[in-house]
């Protein structure tokens, strides 16, 4: 496979002791490109610093969990980071009404500010949404003509929500949530109708380790996900879509290259 992991939190401290080995294992498994996620201003700066080499890129944004921290100085720094060609998307940004780590008013303010950045820079959106689908879609649809597209990263909802995202012209990112027998039912139903030109695969490592990996791999991984497991997600998605894994891998990579302008 020649895969692109569109969402890896490579700056996470769980990778500090073996980051190079993690990347080597990923490449051996067929993961050729990496988009490193920025989740706050400092993390976006760190993500860009790690995007060193032809096959590494990053995003710049503030996750809704950190929305209360975003001020004018932070927005100015994000704007500066987004001038770099290695930074291919605005985000991770969006709304999270499940955990509400930042007050909702702050989440909405930070989200709108980052929508402004996407409109200003012409770069696609790397979106986070949990328990806030209606509010997120309302705000995206109100300004849809201003954006060059985007992806709802780590999409976890069902067919109705997928239809809304597709109608608005956005892509979805598919993670190991698909492999979770406890909570992946709606997503597994949704992907059966997933258009081949509107999805990408991602690990969101070190989070969302696929729960249906072989027991030996689960034991070796502990609780940490890695990009080497991206082909496993591809195989599960292919099974549910009634396609060959090679086709799903190819389509995912083509979609990522097109949306994020990786070539």
Secondary structure, DSSP 4 states (H G I P E B T S, - for coil): --EEEEEE-TTSGGGTTTHHHHHHHHHHHTEEEEEEPP-SHHHHHHHHHH--STTEEEEE---GGGGGG--HHHHHHHHHHTTSTTEEEEEEEEEETTT-SS-HHHHHHHHHHHHHHHHHH-PEEEEEEES-HHHHHHHHHHTGGG---EEETT----HHHHHHHHHTT-EEEE-GGGG-TTT-HHHHHHGGG--TTSEEE---BTS---TTS-HHHHHHHTT---GGGHHHHHHHHHHHHTS-HHHHHHHHHHHHHHHHT--
